[in-house]
Amino acid sequence: MNQAKLLWKPSASVIEKSNLATFAHARGIPLDFPILYEWSIQNREEFWNGVWQFTGIIGTRGTATLSESKPFVDSAWFDDATLNFAENLLKFKDEKTALVEINESGERLELTYKQLHVRTAALARELKRLGITTNDRVAAWLPNNADTVIAMLATTSIGAVWSSCSPDFGIEGAFDRFSQIEPKLLLATDRYQYNGRTFDVTENVESLIARMPSIEHTLYRSADAERCDFQRLYKSESENVEFERLPFNHPLYIMFSSGTTGVPKCIIHGAGGTLIQHVKEHQLHVDLTRSDVLFFFTTTGWMMWNWLISGLASGCTLVLYDGSPFFPRRDSLIDLVDQEQISVFGVGAKYISSIEHVKVKPRETHDLSSLRTILTTGSPLSHESFDYVYRDFKKDVWLASISGGTDLISCFVLGNPLSGVYQGEIQGPGLGMATSVFDDSGQSLLDQKGELVCTKSFPSAPIGFWNDTDGSRYHGAYFARFNETWAHGDFAEINSTTGGYVIHGRSDAVLNPGGVRIGTAEIYRQLERFDEIVDAVCVGQDWADDTRIVLFIVLKEGLRLNKYLRKDIRAAIRKNASPRHIPAKIEQVTDIPRTRSGKIAELAVREIIHGREVKNTSALENPECLVQFKGHDALES
């Protein structure tokens, strides 16, 4: 690993005022993140008990913090604790702004914590009237707005199980997900906005209802006041929410994997594990307080929506945005920073690289005085994007790249308020998360690439997969590779000097020419140097008893790939990576397939070029582009 370049570090006063400093001082631990992290791993019961206490979780903690079994999956956290997830997100009931909802048209809605409580009470009462009870599944086909948050809170307040996807999912995508869990209630919208257009999805909703006999009731969210069940219910007399306190591992969410190799996995997350992990990350890692305004660009089909909404448990203000991040202008989201005085601004790594390519320079066009933290996730943030943030976005800002996933509904590695930010690196591991990087034989690595793993149990591990009665699918997904160790599927590296992590891409998409493992992010990084290149996907093709690297690129409008650009790309990769990284084939395409959370769908392209079927195209934002990779003539020689 190369010597890392320090881009930013927190001042002594900022460190001392942080939540993490208060947490550490109370336990007599030095304000040194590696020391604090090691303590959290060696004293996991004390650490997680401390998180419960420090973050003010409401509930009965019980006496059994961890009942640890040799099988990772059989370890139980807070086995005799009881709580209610919604009660913890609604523990504030004052006039402070809880939610700000904004859409592409500029329409804005603001709700206080008191109003949020009142509306949740009204909807919860209706759910009970409809016969929704503990363990019933509620499916939400809704956009990212206040009504969706209220519906989730109402659902979880009575112990029902929430599952959602965004309305831009087609009928097959929604059916593949929701049909597996047999919801009793469907919450749906009849339209949504994106990129300046309004899409009517009434037929999709009616088709889904017709195909799913488990759905007994439907509540609509509509711009048509006469049809909008939500607005009708909000007019009812207000009352306090009645929270059903349930076991720590009571099912809270059913999340869906975004892979393209089969029907999405239905991942069940428990209420207590989700809550304690999120408040830990928000308060100890992001340093969130009641004075903060938190934003993350997400849809209801991505786990970052669930992560964002948990910010209510810290009493801050959430900004919800529904629509395209680039409408009506490339810097529309950045306008929100000044308009709403956002202090923590979260986006996908692809968003950062996109505005960098079109020369957006927020420091020249916006005030940004409220902004202290930028969060990025979804894919590895390139070295060049790190430089761009500090050069053209804001010089004095904490850039915290984070990485985890739907599988744990949280992060394995993320930022922390005590450490510096180094170019291309995630600051460090999550407290209480025993992360490491393994080689193929299960030995720990430093300064070398390998599998990102977690060697000890943690509270937000899934409580299982839906309809996986013997646990075989769950075990196969995470524990088949290394004995009693969670293998996350990321190709990663730990810098022994800084303690930072670099994610080189998904390990199932790692390239293996000549038996040498290469992360795709290493190649994408070199492409950032070319203004002509808009997007790219890199895959391995089986060829002549080996694997060769194939690179597909999207160029700016009007440009054509020629031998000179091919030569320049190969030269840059040879110079800045290695000769083994050089693609055997470089071809031009018009679009790159991405999942709905913005991740490059490398596996889908790999399947297509080998003549295999992509089984879950509904997971893709733009599945129509796959046809250009099928039977590509250049790959036949």
Disulfide bonds with the S-S distance in Angstrom:
none
